[in-house]
């Protein structure tokens, strides 16, 4: 496979956004172009991921043929590939779902181009190879998401979007500051070059990185924490997702927070917390924090561990207390992000592997639950549990799909959520963080309670407001065929992740190896020679240290 093809992950959504903008007002044509583009994007992501895995290669292309680290590197590996495939499926399903649930006036506006521009920013975030272009990708994604959140321009939307915009503007300012500081300290923003510099500092030179490196790592964690909605930076999410169109909320719940989680998984084990990760030279030893405390691992790991505990447990408590489907699901986005941060915070191969398994399944499962909520709203015009009931008789297929997705979110074996949780919790006990594993188990129990609460109130219990039989018989049924197509695509994907766990685990294992062993990434982007002198110098240092003095 030609590595240059990965640039299509940027070209396809950008070209589709411009094309659908030119077709504004021609809704049928916009739908055809948009759906074709998203299907092509999904097939490309699957082909690249399978090829990369089977050939054990990392696909790299250099923009303008400038050599790394001087040019812009675009990189596709198992870590980015897993989230690209899951994200492409989520985007396609939510897009098809919107045909039945989106208000016609909203769809005739700028909905279609904005949708594809959001995907442009998200996919660039996943495949970029340097910090500055990660900032650019964030801004493209955020500017399009600002507009999507306010489509319809209701008072509630404008009020809640204000918080989202202000917080992200602050985070963007901090991001630019951090990028400048890192460039001033190291002379590069390329991921591979930064990983090489960090590895050389701790393995060869014996000299510490600049003192400010620790502070910048913490500041960047603040930036990515805003995107991921981890404790205590989550306050913007519940009301924001509650006020926008349900298809848009489904896309955002599956994608936006995962961009922040992906950035942490990509950068911290490999660069900013690398001093606590397994030796990348393969000795199996673990490195302890430098005596002068200049490396960031100890600080960032503690922050990640604390954030994971509070994000999981406080998030699920908030979900249990809510009585609207959308609010429960929105707050659960926060709670489930805690599991992913838990896996990353362990800074082990197993922890990152569990994070990746759980992240891809959460993307499809959480989006499918929001899409189910959209169909409920089409039937009953509300998501208030006190006003619902009896839906299992009216929509048995919807009840079945919701139950499968809900139990997947809970982690009921053998459904998809079980395997990621199992790996992360097991790794927590093995590494001595049993208290965090206990938090994760309690969070799972409360997640089950909140999902059963939705299922019983909405589907199982009799209707709260009894309607005469004649009214029920003559009431027009909403046209939600495309909505069901979107839900089925995602629930089928979740079932594949669960019953095909061995396959998914193989890809996640490769992703974790790349995240915790920077050699693979560095040599793919910079070439073998960039790592050979580190290996050779380290071998020389070991030989000198073991010589017996006569």
C-alpha positions in Angstrom: 0.0 0.0 0.0 1.3 3.5 -0.9 1.8 5.4 2.4 0.8 8.6 0.6 -2.8 7.3 0.6 -3.2 8.2 4.2 -3.4 11.9 3.2 -6.9 11.0 2.0 -8.1 11.1 5.6 -7.7 14.8 5.3 -8.6 15.3 1.7 -11.9 13.3 1.7 -13.7 15.2 4.5 -12.3 18.6 3.4 -13.4 18.1 -0.2 -16.8 16.8 0.9 -17.3 19.8 3.2 -16.6 22.2 0.3 -18.8 20.2 -2.1 -21.7 20.0 0.2 -21.3 23.8 0.8 -21.6 24.4 -2.9 -24.7 22.1 -2.9 -26.4 24.0 -0.1 -30.2 23.8 -0.4 -30.0 20.6 -2.4 -30.5 18.2 0.5 -30.8 15.0 -1.5 -27.6 15.6 -3.3 -25.9 16.6 -0.1 -27.0 13.4 1.5 -25.7 11.3 -1.4 -22.3 13.0 -1.6 -21.9 13.0 2.2 -22.9 9.3 2.6 -20.6 8.2 -0.3 -17.7 10.2 1.3 -18.2 8.6 4.7 -18.4 5.1 3.3 -15.2 5.6 1.3 -13.6 7.0 4.5 -14.6 4.0 6.5 -13.3 1.5 3.8 -10.0 3.4 3.6 -9.6 3.3 7.4 -10.3 -0.4 7.5 -7.9 -1.1 4.6 -5.1 0.9 6.1 -5.5 -0.7 9.6 -5.6 -4.3 8.3 -2.5 -3.6 6.1 -0.6 -1.9 8.9 -1.3 -4.7 11.3 -0.6 -7.7 8.9 2.6 -6.2 7.6 3.7 -4.8 11.0 4.4 -1.4 9.5 3.6 2.2 10.3 2.5 4.2 7.3 4.2 7.6 7.1 4.1 10.4 4.5 6.0 13.7 4.7 4.0 16.7 3.4 5.8 18.5 0.5 8.5 15.8 0.7 10.2 17.7 3.4 12.2 15.3 5.6 11.1 14.9 9.3 11.4 16.6 11.7 11.6 19.7 9.5 8.4 19.1 7.5 4.9 18.0 8.5 4.6 14.2 9.2 1.4 12.4 8.7 1.4 9.0 10.5 -1.0 6.0 10.5 -0.4 3.2 13.0 -2.5 0.8 15.1 -3.0 3.5 17.7 -4.5 6.0 15.3 -6.0 3.4 13.1 -8.3 1.9 15.7 -9.8 5.3 16.6 -10.0 6.2 12.9 -12.0 3.1 12.1 -14.3 3.5 15.1 -14.8 7.2 14.4 -15.6 6.6 10.7 -18.3 4.1 11.7 -19.7 6.4 14.3 -19.8 9.4 11.8 -21.5 7.3 9.1 -24.1 5.9 11.4 -24.9 9.3 13.1 -25.0 11.0 9.6 -27.6 8.5 8.3 -29.6 8.7 11.5 -29.8 12.5 11.1 -31.9 12.1 7.9 -34.9 11.0 10.1 -34.3 13.2 13.2 -32.9 16.5 12.0 -35.3 19.4 11.5 -35.6 20.2 7.8 -34.8 23.9 8.2 -31.6 23.0 10.1 -30.5 20.5 7.5 -31.0 22.9 4.6 -28.6 25.3 6.3 -24.9 24.5 6.9 -25.4 21.2 8.6 -23.7 19.0 5.9 -20.5 21.0 5.3 -20.0 21.5 9.1 -20.4 17.8 9.7 -17.6 17.0 7.3 -15.3 19.8 8.6 -15.7 18.4 12.1 -14.5 15.1 10.7 -11.6 16.8 8.9 -10.4 18.2 12.2 -10.9 15.0 14.2 -9.1 12.8 11.6 -6.2 15.3 11.3 -5.9 15.1 15.1 -5.5 11.3 14.9 -2.9 11.2 12.2 -0.8 14.3 12.6 2.8 13.8 13.8 3.6 17.1 15.5 2.2 19.3 18.2 1.5 22.4 16.2 -0.6 20.6 13.6 -2.4 18.9 16.5 -3.3 22.5 17.6 -4.4 23.3 14.1 -6.6 20.2 13.9 -8.1 21.0 17.3 -9.1 24.5 16.0 -10.6 23.2 12.8 -12.6 20.6 14.8 -13.7 23.2 17.4 -14.7 26.0 15.0 -17.0 23.6 13.1 -18.3 22.1 16.4 -19.2 25.6 17.7 -21.4 26.1 14.7 -22.9 22.6 14.8 -23.9 23.1 18.5 -25.8 26.3 17.7 -27.7 25.1 14.6 -31.3 26.2 15.3 -30.1 29.1 17.5 -32.4 28.5 20.4 -31.8 30.4 23.6 -30.7 27.2 25.5 -28.3 26.3 22.8 -26.6 29.7 22.7 -26.4 29.8 26.5 -24.8 26.4 26.9 -22.5 26.8 23.9 -21.0 29.9 25.5 -19.4 27.8 28.2 -18.1 25.4 25.6 -16.6 28.2 23.5 -15.0 30.1 26.4 -13.4 27.0 27.9 -11.9 25.8 24.6 -10.6 29.3 23.8 -8.8 29.3 27.1 -7.4 25.8 26.4 -6.3 26.8 22.9 -4.4 29.7 24.3 -2.6 27.5 26.8 -1.9 25.0 24.0 -0.1 27.6 21.9 1.9 28.7 24.9 3.0 25.1 25.6 3.9 24.5 22.0 6.1 27.5 22.0 7.8 26.6 25.3 8.5 23.0 24.1 10.0 24.3 20.9 12.2 26.7 22.9 13.4 23.9 25.1 13.9 21.2 22.5 14.0 22.8 19.1 11.3 20.5 17.7 7.5 19.8 17.9 7.6 16.5 16.0 6.4 13.6 18.1 9.1 11.2 17.0 11.8 13.8 17.5 10.6 14.6 21.0 10.4 10.9 21.8 14.0 10.5 20.6 15.2 13.5 22.6 13.5 12.2 25.8 14.8 8.6 25.3 18.4 10.0 24.7 18.2 12.1 27.8 17.2 9.2 30.1 19.1 6.4 28.4 22.3 7.8 27.1 23.3 11.3 28.2 22.3 11.0 31.8 21.5 14.7 31.7 18.0 15.9 32.7 15.6 17.6 30.4 14.9 21.3 31.0 13.2 22.1 34.3 10.2 23.6 32.6 9.5 20.3 30.8 7.6 19.1 33.8 5.5 22.2 34.0 4.6 22.1 30.3 3.6 18.5 30.6 1.1 19.4 33.3 -0.2 22.4 31.3 -0.7 20.2 28.3 -2.6 17.7 30.5 -4.9 20.6 31.4 -5.5 21.3 27.7 -6.2 17.6 26.8 -8.3 17.2 29.9 -10.6 20.0 28.7 -11.1 18.1 25.4 -11.6 14.8 27.2 -13.9 16.2 29.9 -12.0 14.7 32.8 -12.3 15.9 36.4 -12.6 18.8 37.2 -12.9 20.1 33.6 -16.2 18.4 32.7 -18.8 21.1 33.5 -19.3 22.2 29.9 -20.4 18.8 28.6 -23.8 17.7 30.1 -25.8 20.8 29.3 -24.1 21.3 25.9 -25.0 17.8 24.7 -28.5 18.2 26.1 -29.5 21.2 24.0 -28.2 20.3 20.5 -29.7 17.9 17.9 -29.6 14.3 19.0 -27.5 13.2 15.9 -25.0 15.9 16.6 -24.9 14.9 20.3 -24.3 11.3 19.3 -21.4 12.2 17.1 -19.9 14.5 19.8 -20.4 11.9 22.5 -18.5 9.3 20.5 -15.8 11.5 19.1 -14.9 14.8 20.7 -13.8 13.6 24.1 -11.9 10.7 22.5 -9.7 13.2 20.7 -8.4 14.4 24.1 -8.0 10.8 25.4 -6.1 9.9 22.2 -3.7 12.8 22.6 -3.0 11.7 26.2 -2.5 8.1 25.1 -0.2 9.1 22.3 2.0 11.7 24.0 2.3 10.8 27.7 3.6 7.2 27.7 5.9 8.0 24.8 7.1 11.5 25.8 5.8 13.4 28.8 5.7 10.5 31.3 8.2 8.3 29.6 10.4 7.9 32.7 7.9 5.5 34.3 7.2 3.4 31.2 8.9 0.1 30.4 12.4 0.4 29.0 12.0 1.0 25.2 15.2 -0.9 24.6 13.4 -4.0 25.7 15.3 -4.9 28.9 12.0 -5.1 30.8 13.3 -2.8 33.5 11.2 0.2 34.7 12.7 3.6 35.1 12.2 5.7 38.3 11.8 9.4 38.3 15.0 11.4 38.1 16.4 12.5 41.5 16.0 16.2 40.7 12.4 15.6 39.6 12.7 17.3 36.2 11.0 14.5 34.2 7.2 14.7 34.2 6.2 11.1 34.8 5.7 11.1 38.6 3.7 14.4 38.5 1.6 13.6 35.5 0.9 10.0 36.6 -0.4 11.1 40.0 -2.6 13.7 38.3 -4.0 11.1 35.9 -4.6 8.6 38.6 -6.5 11.1 40.7 -8.4 12.5 37.7 -9.4 8.9 36.7 -10.9 8.1 40.1 -12.9 11.3 40.4 -14.0 11.2 36.8 -15.3 7.7 37.0 -17.0 7.8 40.4 -18.4 11.4 40.6 -19.5 11.1 37.0 -21.6 8.0 37.5 -23.1 9.5 40.7 -24.3 12.4 38.6 -25.8 10.1 36.0 -27.7 8.1 38.6 -29.2 11.3 40.0 -30.6 12.5 36.6 -34.1 11.7 35.3 -33.7 12.6 31.6 -32.3 10.1 29.1 -30.0 12.6 27.4 -28.6 14.0 30.6 -27.9 10.5 32.0 -26.1 9.5 28.8 -24.2 12.8 28.6 -22.9 12.5 32.1 -22.0 8.8 31.4 -19.7 10.1 28.7 -17.7 11.7 31.5 -17.8 8.6 33.7 -16.6 6.2 31.0 -13.7 8.5 30.0 -12.5 7.8 33.5 -11.9 4.2 32.6 -9.7 5.2 29.6 -7.7 7.6 31.7 -7.3 4.9 34.3 -5.7 2.6 31.7 -3.3 5.4 30.5 -2.4 6.4 34.0 -0.9 3.0 34.7 1.7 3.7 32.1 2.0 0.0 31.3 1.5 -2.0 28.1 -1.5 -3.7 29.6 -3.1 -0.5 30.7 -2.9 1.2 27.3 -4.1 -2.0 25.7 -7.2 -2.0 27.9 -7.7 1.7 27.3 -7.7 1.2 23.5 -10.2 -1.7 23.7 -12.5 0.2 25.9 -12.2 3.5 23.9 -13.2 2.0 20.5 -16.2 0.1 22.0 -17.3 3.2 23.9 -17.3 5.3 20.8 -19.8 3.0 19.0 -21.8 2.1 22.1 -22.3 5.6 23.5 -23.3 7.0 20.1 -25.8 4.2 19.6 -27.5 5.0 22.9 -27.8 8.6 21.9 -29.3 7.5 18.6 -31.8 5.3 20.5 -32.8 8.4 22.5 -33.4 10.3 19.3 -36.0 7.7 18.2 -37.7 7.8 21.6 -37.9 11.6 21.3 -39.4 11.3 17.8 -42.1 9.0 19.2 -42.9 10.8 22.5 -41.5 14.3 22.0 -39.7 14.1 25.3 -36.8 12.3 27.0 -38.2 12.9 30.5 -38.5 9.4 32.2 -41.5 10.5 34.2 -43.4 11.0 30.9 -42.3 7.8 29.2 -43.2 4.1 29.5 -44.6 1.3 27.5 -42.2 1.7 24.6 -41.3 -2.0 24.6 -44.8 -2.8 23.1 -44.7 0.2 20.7 -41.1 -0.2 19.5 -39.8 -3.7 20.5 -36.8 -3.5 18.1 -35.7 -0.2 19.6 -36.0 -1.7 23.1 -33.8 -4.7 22.0 -31.2 -2.5 20.4 -31.1 -0.2 23.4 -30.8 -3.1 25.9 -27.8 -4.6 24.0 -26.0 -1.3 23.8 -26.8 -0.5 27.4 -25.4 -3.8 28.6 -22.4 -3.3 26.5 -21.7 0.0 28.2 -22.2 -1.7 31.6 -19.7 -4.4 30.6 -21.8 -7.5 30.8 -19.9 -10.4 29.4 -19.5 -11.4 26.6 -20.5 -7.9 25.3 -17.9 -5.4 24.1 -17.5 -3.3 27.3 -16.5 -6.3 29.4 -13.1 -6.9 27.8 -11.7 -3.4 28.0 -12.8 -3.0 31.7 -11.5 -6.4 32.5 -8.0 -5.6 31.1 -7.8 -2.2 32.8 -9.1 -3.4 36.2 -6.8 -6.5 36.2 -3.8 -4.3 35.3 -4.8 -1.9 38.2 -4.6 -4.8 40.7 -1.4 -6.1 39.2 0.4 -2.8 39.4 -0.7 -2.0 43.0 -3.4 0.5 42.2 -6.1 -1.6 43.8 -8.0 1.4 45.2 -8.5 2.7 41.6 -9.7 -0.7 40.5 -12.2 -0.7 43.3 -13.5 2.7 42.1 -13.8 1.2 38.7 -15.9 -1.8 39.9 -18.2 0.5 41.9 -18.6 2.7 38.9 -19.7 -0.4 36.9 -22.4 -1.3 39.4 -23.8 2.2 39.4 -23.7 2.3 35.6 -25.8 -0.8 35.6 -28.3 0.9 37.9 -28.6 4.0 35.7 -29.0 1.9 32.5 -31.7 -0.3 34.1 -33.4 2.9 35.3 -33.7 4.2 31.7 -34.8 0.8 30.3 -37.5 0.2 33.0 -38.9 3.8 33.0 -38.8 4.2 29.2 -39.5 0.7 27.9 -40.7 -1.8 30.5 -43.0 0.1 32.8 -46.5 1.0 31.7 -46.9 4.4 30.1 -47.0 7.2 32.7 -49.8 9.0 30.8 -52.3 6.4 29.6 -53.6 7.2 26.1 -56.9 5.9 24.7 -56.6 3.0 22.3 -58.2 5.0 19.5 -55.6 7.8 19.9 -52.7 5.3 19.8 -54.2 3.5 16.7 -54.7 6.7 14.8 -51.5 8.5 15.8 -49.1 9.0 12.8 -45.9 6.9 13.2 -42.8 9.0 12.7 -40.6 8.1 9.8 -37.4 6.8 11.4 -36.2 4.2 9.0 -32.8 5.8 8.5 -32.5 6.3 12.3 -32.8 2.5 12.7 -30.1 2.0 10.1 -27.7 4.1 12.1 -28.5 2.3 15.3 -28.1 -1.1 13.8 -24.7 -0.3 12.3 -23.4 0.8 15.7 -24.9 -2.1 17.7 -23.6 -4.6 15.2 -20.2 -3.0 15.5 -20.4 -3.3 19.3 -21.4 -7.0 19.0 -18.4 -7.6 16.7 -16.0 -6.0 19.2 -17.5 -8.2 21.9 -17.6 -11.5 20.1 -14.5 -10.8 18.1 -12.6 -9.7 21.1 -9.5 -11.7 20.2 -9.2 -9.8 16.9 -9.7 -6.4 18.6 -7.2 -7.4 21.3 -4.5 -8.1 18.7 -4.9 -4.6 17.3 -5.0 -3.1 20.7 -1.8 -5.0 21.7 0.0 -3.5 18.7 -1.3 0.0 19.6 -0.1 -0.4 23.2 3.3 -1.6 22.0 3.7 1.5 19.8 2.6 3.8 22.6 4.9 2.4 25.3 7.9 1.5 23.1 8.9 4.7 21.1 11.4 2.8 19.0 8.7 1.7 16.5 7.4 5.2 16.0 10.8 7.0 16.0 12.3 4.7 13.4 9.2 4.8 11.2 9.2 8.6 11.1 12.9 9.5 11.4 14.6 6.4 10.1 16.6 3.6 11.7 19.7 5.7 12.2 17.8 8.0 14.6 17.5 5.2 17.1 20.7 3.2 16.4 23.0 5.7 18.0 20.8 5.5 21.2 21.0 1.7 21.2 24.8 1.7 20.5 25.5 4.4 23.1 23.4 2.7 25.7 25.1 -0.6 25.1 28.5 1.1 25.4 27.4 2.7 28.7 26.3 -0.7 30.0 29.6 -2.3 29.0 31.6 0.4 30.7 29.5 0.1 33.9 30.1 -3.7 34.1 33.9 -3.6 33.6 35.9 -5.0 36.6 38.6 -2.6 37.7 41.9 -4.4 38.5 
